[in-house]
């Protein structure tokens, strides 16, 4: 078996992929096709459609209109969603493993708890999106708009955030081990902790100095206001 096979897409494939690309009357068409794996859905109009839990692995959804669509728990692993519109879409707990969402619009989308490991979101718009506890390990977020996004508790280990716009984003408890934030814009980020800066690559990152200074001040403040806690931690280390 080839080493390039996506382990999350393996399984019985439909004999002939469904082709509904560019169709306008799609809701009744989709109801007639339960198996949409590798389906050809380029440019399809699915605004407000209910597709929760549906299997769409490897489907071609380029330029698809999924505005306010319900894709809760759907399997979109390996899908091609380049330039798709997913504004206000519900994608909580959905699988987008290694999907391509380059240039897609996901403004105010709900991606909480979603699997976005290895996904490409290059130049995508995720402003005001909710990515709480989402997995974005080794995701490509180069030049991605994450302004005012909620990334609380998200996993971004090894993610590429080069030139990403993270202004006013909520980074509380975000895991950024090994992430690349070169030339990213971190001005005004919220709830970012000093200890979260370890093993992160910063080069010409806007706001990084302020984050460092703020983190140091908070650490000193904690030591001043809670001296017993600091001494207990020091004793534990020794």
Buried (B, 14 or more C-beta within 10 A) or exposed (E): EEEEEEEBBEEEEBEEBBEBBEEEEBEEEBEEEEBBBBBBBBBBBBBBBBBBEBBBBBBBBBBBBBBBBBBBBBBBBBBBBBBBBBBBBBBBBBBBBBBBBBBBBBBBBBBBBBBBBBBBBBBBBBBBBBBBBBBBBBBBBBBBBBBBBBBBBBBBBBBBBBBBBBBBBBBBBBBBBBBBBBBBBBBEBEBBBBEBBEEBBBEEBBBBEEBEEBBEEEBEEEBEEEEEEBEEEEEEEE
